[in-house]
Amino acid sequence: MHQLVSHGFYVLSIDARGHGDSDWSPDGNYSLESMAADLRAVIATLATRPALVGASMGGATALYAVGTSQQSIASALVLVDIVPRVDPEGAARILRFMGANPDGFSTLEEAVAAVADYNPYRPRPPGQSGLMKNLRRGTDGRLRWHWDPKIIRRPHRLEPPELAEPLLAACGHVSIPTLLVRGRQSDVVDEAGIEEFRDHLPQLEVVTVAGAGHMVAGDRNDAFNSAVIGFLQRCRSPD
């Protein structure tokens, strides 16, 4: 974010429902349609069409929102390690990670170890305090991830295979410049998924970041910033 600001971009970071400091959905509704409606509501408050940058679920939400809106709501689109049809084994691995440790962690070190087991490509940071922004301490004193556990439960979410068709259909209504930034070691985005995406979205540009898995920005923030800033500078619109 700081790099974007330093290059003259005005940046808003949105906490999706059930994430960060946003409220949790009382009925556990984390459907693609609801996420897209939330995004449209935020965009409606802006004076100009923004460029949307979304990773994983956020990228799917942005793609769907742009492709199902009655009018143009964005000037450009950046998707981070997400395509309409993801590798099912990689997607299942993410859901297993999200569903693990439902009772939380007794120490921050336990949470750090869990992340390291999931993402061996990322070197452990010298300090561990940064991970605390992704955790919250319960009344029992244990640390739990800072998102609603209902996000990964039925009935208000789609499984990755079910996401493919609505996202591919949305592509037919996306005409703005679109960039995919994928990690070379990603187990979520494969070549078949990219080619199918490109078949439905001919203007798609792809940047592959070496030394990065699914969490591209965290694994190689320098390369991620370079790809995104370069793309957005080329797409900068006078409106």
C-alpha positions in Angstrom: 0.0 0.0 0.0 2.8 2.5 0.9 4.5 1.9 -2.4 1.2 2.6 -4.3 0.8 5.8 -2.3 4.4 6.9 -3.0 3.6 6.5 -6.8 0.7 8.9 -6.5 -2.2 6.5 -6.1 -5.0 7.1 -3.7 -5.6 3.7 -1.9 -8.5 2.3 0.0 -8.1 -1.1 1.7 -11.4 -2.9 2.3 -12.1 -5.4 5.0 -14.5 -7.9 3.4 -17.4 -9.0 5.5 -16.2 -11.4 8.2 -12.6 -10.3 7.7 -10.4 -7.9 9.6 -12.4 -5.4 11.6 -15.6 -5.8 9.5 -18.7 -7.2 11.2 -19.4 -10.9 10.9 -22.5 -11.9 8.9 -25.2 -12.8 11.5 -26.5 -15.6 9.2 -23.1 -16.7 7.9 -23.8 -15.4 4.4 -20.5 -15.2 2.6 -21.8 -15.9 -0.9 -20.1 -14.5 -4.0 -23.2 -12.4 -4.7 -23.2 -10.9 -1.2 -19.5 -10.1 -1.3 -19.9 -8.5 -4.7 -22.8 -6.4 -3.4 -20.7 -5.2 -0.5 -18.0 -4.1 -3.0 -20.4 -2.3 -5.2 -21.7 -0.4 -2.2 -18.2 0.8 -1.4 -17.5 1.8 -5.0 -20.8 3.8 -5.1 -19.3 6.1 -2.5 -16.4 7.0 -4.7 -16.2 9.9 -7.1 -14.3 8.0 -9.8 -14.1 4.4 -11.0 -11.3 2.7 -9.0 -8.8 0.1 -10.1 -9.6 -3.1 -8.1 -6.9 -5.2 -6.7 -8.0 -8.5 -5.0 -6.2 -11.6 -3.8 -7.8 -15.0 -3.8 -11.4 -14.5 -2.5 -11.0 -10.8 -3.0 -10.0 -11.2 -6.6 -12.9 -13.6 -7.3 -15.3 -11.0 -5.7 -13.9 -8.2 -7.8 -14.1 -10.2 -11.1 -17.7 -11.2 -10.3 -18.7 -7.7 -9.3 -17.3 -6.1 -12.5 -18.7 -8.8 -14.8 -22.2 -8.7 -13.3 -22.7 -5.0 -12.9 -25.1 -3.1 -15.1 -22.7 -0.3 -15.6 -18.9 0.1 -15.5 -17.7 0.2 -11.9 -13.9 -0.1 -12.3 -11.2 1.2 -14.6 -8.8 -1.8 -14.2 -8.7 -5.2 -12.5 -5.8 -7.0 -10.7 -6.3 -10.5 -9.6 -3.7 -12.1 -7.3 -3.3 -15.8 -7.6 -6.9 -16.6 -8.5 -8.6 -17.8 -11.7 -12.1 -18.9 -12.3 -11.2 -22.6 -12.2 -8.6 -23.3 -9.6 -6.7 -26.5 -8.9 -9.1 -28.5 -6.6 -6.3 -30.0 -4.5 -4.8 -26.6 -3.9 -8.1 -25.1 -3.0 -8.8 -28.0 -0.6 -5.5 -27.4 1.0 -6.5 -23.8 1.8 -9.8 -24.9 3.3 -8.0 -27.4 5.4 -5.7 -24.7 6.7 -8.6 -22.4 7.4 -10.5 -25.1 9.2 -7.6 -26.4 11.3 -7.1 -25.3 14.9 -10.7 -24.4 15.6 -9.8 -24.0 19.3 -7.1 -21.5 18.4 -3.6 -21.2 19.7 -2.2 -20.8 23.2 0.7 -18.7 22.0 1.7 -16.5 19.0 4.5 -19.0 18.3 2.0 -21.7 17.6 0.2 -19.6 15.1 3.5 -18.7 13.4 4.3 -22.5 13.2 1.0 -23.2 11.6 1.6 -20.6 8.9 5.1 -21.9 8.3 3.7 -25.4 7.8 1.2 -24.1 5.3 3.5 -21.9 3.4 7.1 -23.2 3.4 8.2 -20.8 0.7 8.0 -17.8 3.0 11.0 -17.2 5.3 9.9 -16.7 8.9 10.0 -13.0 9.7 12.6 -11.8 12.3 9.7 -10.6 14.5 6.3 -12.2 15.0 4.2 -9.2 16.0 3.0 -8.6 12.5 0.9 -11.8 12.5 -1.1 -10.4 15.4 -3.1 -8.2 13.0 -4.6 -11.5 11.6 -5.5 -12.8 15.1 -7.8 -11.9 17.9 -7.7 -13.0 21.5 -10.8 -14.6 22.9 -12.3 -14.3 26.3 -10.6 -17.7 27.1 -7.2 -16.1 26.3 -6.6 -18.1 23.2 -5.7 -16.6 19.8 -7.9 -17.3 16.8 -7.8 -16.1 13.2 -9.4 -12.7 12.6 -12.1 -14.1 10.3 -15.5 -15.7 10.9 -15.2 -19.5 10.9 -18.6 -19.6 9.1 -16.8 -18.4 6.0 -15.8 -22.0 5.2 -19.1 -23.6 6.0 -22.2 -24.3 4.0 -24.7 -23.3 2.9 -23.8 -19.7 2.1 -20.6 -20.3 0.2 -19.7 -22.0 -3.0 -17.1 -24.7 -3.4 -14.2 -23.9 -5.8 -15.6 -26.1 -8.6 -18.9 -24.3 -8.4 -17.3 -20.9 -8.6 -15.9 -21.6 -12.1 -19.1 -21.2 -14.1 -20.3 -17.9 -12.6 -16.8 -16.4 -12.8 -16.3 -17.6 -16.4 -19.7 -16.2 -17.3 -18.8 -12.9 -15.7 -15.7 -12.7 -17.9 -17.9 -12.1 -21.0 -18.9 -8.7 -19.6 -15.4 -7.6 -18.5 -13.8 -5.2 -21.0 -11.3 -3.3 -18.7 -7.6 -4.1 -18.6 -7.0 -7.1 -16.4 -3.8 -8.4 -14.8 -3.3 -11.8 -13.1 -0.3 -11.9 -10.7 0.4 -15.6 -9.8 3.0 -17.3 -7.7 5.2 -19.7 -9.6 4.9 -22.2 -6.7 1.1 -21.7 -6.4 -0.9 -24.8 -5.9 -4.1 -23.0 -6.7 -3.4 -21.5 -10.1 -2.1 -23.8 -12.8 -1.5 -23.4 -16.5 -4.8 -25.0 -17.5 -6.7 -22.5 -15.3 -4.8 -19.6 -16.9 -5.4 -20.7 -20.4 -9.2 -21.2 -19.8 -9.3 -17.8 -18.2 -7.5 -16.2 -21.2 -9.9 -17.9 -23.6 -12.8 -16.1 -21.8 -10.9 -12.8 -21.2 -8.6 -12.1 -24.2 -7.1 -8.9 -22.7 -5.7 -10.8 -19.7 -2.1 -10.1 -18.8 -0.2 -12.5 -16.7 2.9 -12.0 -14.4 4.4 -15.0 -12.7 6.4 -14.2 -9.6 9.2 -16.6 -8.8 9.7 -17.7 -5.2 6.1 -17.1 -4.3 3.2 -19.4 -3.6 -0.5 -18.5 -3.2 0.3 -15.6 -0.9 2.2 -13.6 -3.5 2.3 -10.2 -1.8 3.6 -11.7 1.4 6.1 -14.0 -0.2 7.6 -11.5 -2.7 6.3 -8.1 -1.9 9.0 -6.4 -4.0 8.0 -8.3 -7.2 4.3 -8.0 -6.4 4.5 -4.2 -6.0 6.6 -3.8 -9.2 4.0 -5.8 -11.3 1.0 -4.1 -9.9 2.4 -0.5 -10.0 3.7 -0.9 -13.6 0.3 -2.2 -14.7 -1.7 0.5 -13.0 0.5 3.2 -14.3 -0.1 2.0 -17.9 -3.9 1.9 -17.2 -4.2 5.2 -15.4 -7.3 6.8 -16.6 -8.1 10.6 -16.6 -11.5 10.0 -15.0 
